[in-house]
Amino acid sequence: MRRLARGGPPEVGPTDVNDLVRTVLKLLAGDATARRVRLDVALEAGLPPVAGDRAQLQQLLLNLAVNALEAADRPDVAE
């Protein structure tokens, strides 16, 4: 994440998607707890690695998850 903040060229390589998701979940755990949102995840075993910049993919997943947490925390969203 620090490399992404500093800028620079992408470092494209094989990335384990499940590991990426686990990392993002660790980053979100405190925010989810504060919002009283439970994070349920079902990871698929044996997925092939994806080619991409790990930091960019991590940022993408983090943004999507934070948006979902914010939406779940809104009182005007129907249950």
N, CA, C and O atoms as a GROMACS GRO file, in nm:
protein
  316
    1MET      N    1   0.083  -0.119   0.000
    1MET     CA    2   0.000   0.000   0.000
    1MET      C    3   0.088   0.125   0.000
    1MET      O    4   0.053   0.225  -0.063
    2ARG      N    5   0.200   0.120   0.070
    2ARG     CA    6   0.289   0.236   0.072
    2ARG      C    7   0.343   0.267  -0.066
    2ARG      O    8   0.354   0.384  -0.105
    3ARG      N    9   0.376   0.160  -0.142
    3ARG     CA   10   0.427   0.180  -0.278
    3ARG      C   11   0.322   0.248  -0.365
    3ARG      O   12   0.355   0.334  -0.447
    4LEU      N   13   0.197   0.211  -0.347
    4LEU     CA   14   0.090   0.272  -0.425
    4LEU      C   15   0.079   0.420  -0.390
    4LEU      O   16   0.058   0.503  -0.479
    5ALA      N   17   0.092   0.454  -0.263
    5ALA     CA   18   0.084   0.594  -0.221
    5ALA      C   19   0.200   0.676  -0.275
    5ALA      O   20   0.184   0.794  -0.307
    6ARG      N   21   0.317   0.615  -0.285
    6ARG     CA   22   0.435   0.686  -0.336
    6ARG      C   23   0.428   0.706  -0.487
    6ARG      O   24   0.491   0.797  -0.541
    7GLY      N   25   0.352   0.622  -0.553
    7GLY     CA   26   0.346   0.630  -0.698
    7GLY      C   27   0.451   0.540  -0.760
    7GLY      O   28   0.514   0.460  -0.690
    8GLY      N   29   0.468   0.552  -0.886
    8GLY     CA   30   0.566   0.469  -0.955
    8GLY      C   31   0.495   0.371  -1.046
    8GLY      O   32   0.372   0.360  -1.044
    9PRO      N   33   0.573   0.301  -1.124
    9PRO     CA   34   0.513   0.208  -1.220
    9PRO      C   35   0.453   0.086  -1.149
    9PRO      O   36   0.501   0.046  -1.043
   10PRO      N   37   0.349   0.028  -1.208
   10PRO     CA   38   0.291  -0.094  -1.150
   10PRO      C   39   0.391  -0.208  -1.151
   10PRO      O   40   0.475  -0.218  -1.241
   11GLU      N   41   0.382  -0.293  -1.052
   11GLU     CA   42   0.466  -0.413  -1.045
   11GLU      C   43   0.377  -0.533  -1.072
   11GLU      O   44   0.324  -0.595  -0.980
   12VAL      N   45   0.360  -0.564  -1.199
   12VAL     CA   46   0.270  -0.671  -1.240
   12VAL      C   47   0.337  -0.806  -1.217
   12VAL      O   48   0.451  -0.829  -1.256
   13GLY      N   49   0.261  -0.894  -1.153
   13GLY     CA   50   0.310  -1.029  -1.128
   13GLY      C   51   0.195  -1.116  -1.084
   13GLY      O   52   0.082  -1.069  -1.070
   14PRO      N   53   0.221  -1.245  -1.062
   14PRO     CA   54   0.115  -1.335  -1.019
   14PRO      C   55   0.072  -1.302  -0.876
   14PRO      O   56   0.155  -1.279  -0.788
   15THR      N   57  -0.060  -1.298  -0.854
   15THR     CA   58  -0.114  -1.264  -0.724
   15THR      C   59  -0.219  -1.366  -0.683
   15THR      O   60  -0.307  -1.400  -0.762
   16ASP      N   61  -0.209  -1.415  -0.562
   16ASP     CA   62  -0.307  -1.507  -0.506
   16ASP      C   63  -0.429  -1.427  -0.459
   16ASP      O   64  -0.419  -1.346  -0.367
   17VAL      N   65  -0.542  -1.449  -0.524
   17VAL     CA   66  -0.663  -1.372  -0.494
   17VAL      C   67  -0.710  -1.396  -0.352
   17VAL      O   68  -0.749  -1.301  -0.283
   18ASN      N   69  -0.707  -1.520  -0.306
   18ASN     CA   70  -0.752  -1.548  -0.170
   18ASN      C   71  -0.665  -1.477  -0.066
   18ASN      O   72  -0.717  -1.424   0.032
   19ASP      N   73  -0.536  -1.476  -0.088
   19ASP     CA   74  -0.446  -1.405   0.003
   19ASP      C   75  -0.475  -1.256   0.002
   19ASP      O   76  -0.472  -1.190   0.106
   20LEU      N   77  -0.503  -1.204  -0.115
   20LEU     CA   78  -0.537  -1.062  -0.130
   20LEU      C   79  -0.664  -1.028  -0.052
   20LEU      O   80  -0.669  -0.927   0.018
   21VAL      N   81  -0.765  -1.112  -0.063
   21VAL     CA   82  -0.890  -1.090   0.009
   21VAL      C   83  -0.867  -1.098   0.159
   21VAL      O   84  -0.920  -1.015   0.234
   22ARG      N   85  -0.789  -1.196   0.205
   22ARG     CA   86  -0.760  -1.207   0.349
   22ARG      C   87  -0.691  -1.082   0.401
   22ARG      O   88  -0.722  -1.034   0.511
   23THR      N   89  -0.599  -1.028   0.325
   23THR     CA   90  -0.528  -0.907   0.365
   23THR      C   91  -0.623  -0.789   0.378
   23THR      O   92  -0.617  -0.714   0.475
   24VAL      N   93  -0.711  -0.773   0.280
   24VAL     CA   94  -0.808  -0.663   0.282
   24VAL      C   95  -0.903  -0.680   0.401
   24VAL      O   96  -0.939  -0.582   0.465
   25LEU      N   97  -0.944  -0.803   0.429
   25LEU     CA   98  -1.034  -0.826   0.543
   25LEU      C   99  -0.968  -0.785   0.675
   25LEU      O  100  -1.034  -0.730   0.763
   26LYS      N  101  -0.840  -0.811   0.688
   26LYS     CA  102  -0.768  -0.769   0.809
   26LYS      C  103  -0.768  -0.616   0.821
   26LYS      O  104  -0.784  -0.562   0.930
   27LEU      N  105  -0.752  -0.549   0.709
   27LEU     CA  106  -0.753  -0.403   0.710
   27LEU      C  107  -0.891  -0.348   0.745
   27LEU      O  108  -0.902  -0.241   0.806
   28LEU      N  109  -0.995  -0.420   0.708
   28LEU     CA  110  -1.132  -0.373   0.730
   28LEU      C  111  -1.193  -0.415   0.862
   28LEU      O  112  -1.298  -0.364   0.901
   29ALA      N  113  -1.130  -0.506   0.932
   29ALA     CA  114  -1.190  -0.565   1.052
   29ALA      C  115  -1.234  -0.460   1.153
   29ALA      O  116  -1.346  -0.466   1.204
   30GLY      N  117  -1.149  -0.365   1.183
   30GLY     CA  118  -1.184  -0.262   1.282
   30GLY      C  119  -1.299  -0.175   1.236
   30GLY      O  120  -1.388  -0.143   1.316
   31ASP      N  121  -1.299  -0.136   1.112
   31ASP     CA  122  -1.406  -0.052   1.058
   31ASP      C  123  -1.539  -0.128   1.058
   31ASP      O  124  -1.643  -0.072   1.092
   32ALA      N  125  -1.534  -0.255   1.021
   32ALA     CA  126  -1.656  -0.335   1.021
   32ALA      C  127  -1.711  -0.350   1.162
   32ALA      O  128  -1.832  -0.339   1.183
   33THR      N  129  -1.624  -0.375   1.258
   33THR     CA  130  -1.667  -0.388   1.397
   33THR      C  131  -1.730  -0.257   1.446
   33THR      O  132  -1.834  -0.259   1.511
   34ALA      N  133  -1.667  -0.146   1.416
   34ALA     CA  134  -1.719  -0.016   1.458
   34ALA      C  135  -1.857   0.011   1.398
   34ALA      O  136  -1.940   0.077   1.460
   35ARG      N  137  -1.881  -0.040   1.278
   35ARG     CA  138  -2.010  -0.018   1.212
   35ARG      C  139  -2.110  -0.130   1.243
   35ARG      O  140  -2.222  -0.129   1.193
   36ARG      N  141  -2.068  -0.225   1.326
   36ARG     CA  142  -2.149  -0.342   1.362
   36ARG      C  143  -2.191  -0.420   1.238
   36ARG      O  144  -2.307  -0.459   1.223
   37VAL      N  145  -2.094  -0.442   1.150
   37VAL     CA  146  -2.116  -0.519   1.028
   37VAL      C  147  -2.032  -0.645   1.036
   37VAL      O  148  -1.912  -0.640   1.063
   38ARG      N  149  -2.097  -0.759   1.012
   38ARG     CA  150  -2.024  -0.886   1.012
   38ARG      C  151  -1.975  -0.915   0.870
   38ARG      O  152  -2.050  -0.902   0.774
   39LEU      N  153  -1.850  -0.953   0.860
   39LEU     CA  154  -1.791  -0.986   0.730
   39LEU      C  155  -1.790  -1.138   0.714
   39LEU      O  156  -1.718  -1.208   0.786
   40ASP      N  157  -1.867  -1.189   0.621
   40ASP     CA  158  -1.868  -1.332   0.589
   40ASP      C  159  -1.802  -1.351   0.454
   40ASP      O  160  -1.834  -1.282   0.358
   41VAL      N  161  -1.709  -1.444   0.450
   41VAL     CA  162  -1.632  -1.465   0.327
   41VAL      C  163  -1.626  -1.614   0.297
   41VAL      O  164  -1.603  -1.696   0.386
   42ALA      N  165  -1.645  -1.648   0.172
   42ALA     CA  166  -1.627  -1.785   0.125
   42ALA      C  167  -1.524  -1.781   0.013
   42ALA      O  168  -1.553  -1.735  -0.097
   43LEU      N  169  -1.406  -1.828   0.042
   43LEU     CA  170  -1.298  -1.828  -0.056
   43LEU      C  171  -1.296  -1.962  -0.130
   43LEU      O  172  -1.326  -2.067  -0.072
   44GLU      N  173  -1.261  -1.957  -0.255
   44GLU     CA  174  -1.253  -2.076  -0.339
   44GLU      C  175  -1.110  -2.129  -0.339
   44GLU      O  176  -1.017  -2.057  -0.374
   45ALA      N  177  -1.094  -2.252  -0.300
   45ALA     CA  178  -0.960  -2.314  -0.297
   45ALA      C  179  -0.913  -2.344  -0.439
   45ALA      O  180  -0.993  -2.374  -0.528
   46GLY      N  181  -0.784  -2.336  -0.458
   46GLY     CA  182  -0.725  -2.377  -0.584
   46GLY      C  183  -0.739  -2.280  -0.700
   46GLY      O  184  -0.722  -2.319  -0.815
   47LEU      N  185  -0.770  -2.155  -0.671
   47LEU     CA  186  -0.779  -2.058  -0.780
   47LEU      C  187  -0.641  -2.031  -0.838
   47LEU      O  188  -0.542  -2.026  -0.764
   48PRO      N  189  -0.633  -2.015  -0.969
   48PRO     CA  190  -0.503  -1.980  -1.027
   48PRO      C  191  -0.468  -1.835  -0.992
   48PRO      O  192  -0.558  -1.754  -0.971
   49PRO      N  193  -0.341  -1.804  -0.986
   49PRO     CA  194  -0.303  -1.664  -0.960
   49PRO      C  195  -0.349  -1.574  -1.075
   49PRO      O  196  -0.363  -1.618  -1.189
   50VAL      N  197  -0.374  -1.448  -1.041
   50VAL     CA  198  -0.408  -1.349  -1.144
   50VAL      C  199  -0.286  -1.261  -1.166
   50VAL      O  200  -0.206  -1.239  -1.075
   51ALA      N  201  -0.272  -1.212  -1.288
   51ALA     CA  202  -0.162  -1.121  -1.318
   51ALA      C  203  -0.208  -0.979  -1.290
   51ALA      O  204  -0.310  -0.934  -1.342
   52GLY      N  205  -0.134  -0.909  -1.208
   52GLY     CA  206  -0.169  -0.772  -1.177
   52GLY      C  207  -0.077  -0.714  -1.073
   52GLY      O  208   0.007  -0.784  -1.016
   53ASP      N  209  -0.093  -0.587  -1.049
   53ASP     CA  210  -0.016  -0.518  -0.947
   53ASP      C  211  -0.088  -0.540  -0.814
   53ASP      O  212  -0.201  -0.496  -0.797
   54ARG      N  213  -0.023  -0.606  -0.720
   54ARG     CA  214  -0.086  -0.642  -0.593
   54ARG      C  215  -0.142  -0.520  -0.520
   54ARG      O  216  -0.253  -0.524  -0.468
   55ALA      N  217  -0.066  -0.412  -0.516
   55ALA     CA  218  -0.110  -0.292  -0.446
   55ALA      C  219  -0.234  -0.232  -0.510
   55ALA      O  220  -0.326  -0.189  -0.439
   56GLN      N  221  -0.239  -0.230  -0.642
   56GLN     CA  222  -0.356  -0.176  -0.710
   56GLN      C  223  -0.478  -0.264  -0.690
   56GLN      O  224  -0.588  -0.214  -0.668
   57LEU      N  225  -0.459  -0.395  -0.697
   57LEU     CA  226  -0.570  -0.488  -0.675
   57LEU      C  227  -0.620  -0.478  -0.531
   57LEU      O  228  -0.741  -0.482  -0.506
   58GLN      N  229  -0.528  -0.464  -0.438
   58GLN     CA  230  -0.565  -0.449  -0.298
   58GLN      C  231  -0.646  -0.320  -0.278
   58GLN      O  232  -0.746  -0.320  -0.207
   59GLN      N  233  -0.602  -0.212  -0.340
   59GLN     CA  234  -0.673  -0.085  -0.329
   59GLN      C  235  -0.813  -0.096  -0.390
   59GLN      O  236  -0.909  -0.042  -0.335
   60LEU      N  237  -0.824  -0.166  -0.501
   60LEU     CA  238  -0.954  -0.187  -0.565
   60LEU      C  239  -1.049  -0.260  -0.471
   60LEU      O  240  -1.162  -0.216  -0.450
   61LEU      N  241  -1.005  -0.372  -0.415
   61LEU     CA  242  -1.090  -0.448  -0.323
   61LEU      C  243  -1.124  -0.368  -0.199
   61LEU      O  244  -1.237  -0.372  -0.150
   62LEU      N  245  -1.026  -0.294  -0.148
   62LEU     CA  246  -1.050  -0.212  -0.030
   62LEU      C  247  -1.156  -0.107  -0.057
   62LEU      O  248  -1.245  -0.086   0.025
   63ASN      N  249  -1.147  -0.040  -0.170
   63ASN     CA  250  -1.246   0.062  -0.207
   63ASN      C  251  -1.386   0.001  -0.220
   63ASN      O  252  -1.483   0.058  -0.170
   64LEU      N  253  -1.396  -0.114  -0.285
   64LEU     CA  254  -1.526  -0.180  -0.300
   64LEU      C  255  -1.585  -0.218  -0.164
   64LEU      O  256  -1.704  -0.198  -0.139
   65ALA      N  257  -1.500  -0.272  -0.078
   65ALA     CA  258  -1.547  -0.315   0.053
   65ALA      C  259  -1.586  -0.197   0.141
   65ALA      O  260  -1.687  -0.204   0.212
   66VAL      N  261  -1.509  -0.090   0.137
   66VAL     CA  262  -1.543   0.029   0.216
   66VAL      C  263  -1.675   0.088   0.167
   66VAL      O  264  -1.758   0.129   0.248
   67ASN      N  265  -1.695   0.092   0.037
   67ASN     CA  266  -1.823   0.139  -0.017
   67ASN      C  267  -1.939   0.052   0.033
   67ASN      O  268  -2.045   0.104   0.068
   68ALA      N  269  -1.917  -0.079   0.037
   68ALA     CA  270  -2.022  -0.169   0.086
   68ALA      C  271  -2.048  -0.146   0.235
   68ALA      O  272  -2.164  -0.146   0.278
   69LEU      N  273  -1.943  -0.126   0.313
   69LEU     CA  274  -1.961  -0.098   0.456
   69LEU      C  275  -2.038   0.031   0.478
   69LEU      O  276  -2.127   0.039   0.563
   70GLU      N  277  -2.003   0.132   0.400
   70GLU     CA  278  -2.074   0.260   0.412
   70GLU      C  279  -2.221   0.245   0.374
   70GLU      O  280  -2.308   0.304   0.438
   71ALA      N  281  -2.248   0.169   0.271
   71ALA     CA  282  -2.386   0.146   0.229
   71ALA      C  283  -2.464   0.068   0.335
   71ALA      O  284  -2.581   0.097   0.360
   72ALA      N  285  -2.399  -0.030   0.396
   72ALA     CA  286  -2.465  -0.110   0.499
   72ALA      C  287  -2.492  -0.028   0.625
   72ALA      O  288  -2.583  -0.059   0.701
   73ASP      N  289  -2.416   0.076   0.645
   73ASP     CA  290  -2.427   0.159   0.765
   73ASP      C  291  -2.528   0.272   0.750
   73ASP      O  292  -2.560   0.341   0.847
   74ARG      N  293  -2.578   0.292   0.628
   74ARG     CA  294  -2.673   0.402   0.602
   74ARG      C  295  -2.811   0.366   0.653
   74ARG      O  296  -2.862   0.258   0.622
   75PRO      N  297  -2.873   0.454   0.731
   75PRO     CA  298  -3.006   0.423   0.784
   75PRO      C  299  -3.116   0.426   0.678
   75PRO      O  300  -3.224   0.371   0.700
   76ASP      N  301  -3.092   0.488   0.563
   76ASP     CA  302  -3.195   0.497   0.460
   76ASP      C  303  -3.195   0.377   0.364
   76ASP      O  304  -3.276   0.371   0.271
   77VAL      N  305  -3.105   0.281   0.387
   77VAL     CA  306  -3.100   0.162   0.303
   77VAL      C  307  -3.194   0.057   0.362
   77VAL      O  308  -3.182   0.020   0.478
   78ALA      N  309  -3.287   0.011   0.281
   78ALA     CA  310  -3.383  -0.089   0.328
   78ALA      C  311  -3.314  -0.222   0.355
   78ALA      O  312  -3.220  -0.260   0.286
   79GLU      N  313  -3.362  -0.290   0.457
   79GLU     CA  314  -3.304  -0.421   0.491
   79GLU      C  315  -3.374  -0.530   0.417
   79GLU      O  316  -3.340  -0.647   0.432
   0.00000   0.00000   0.00000
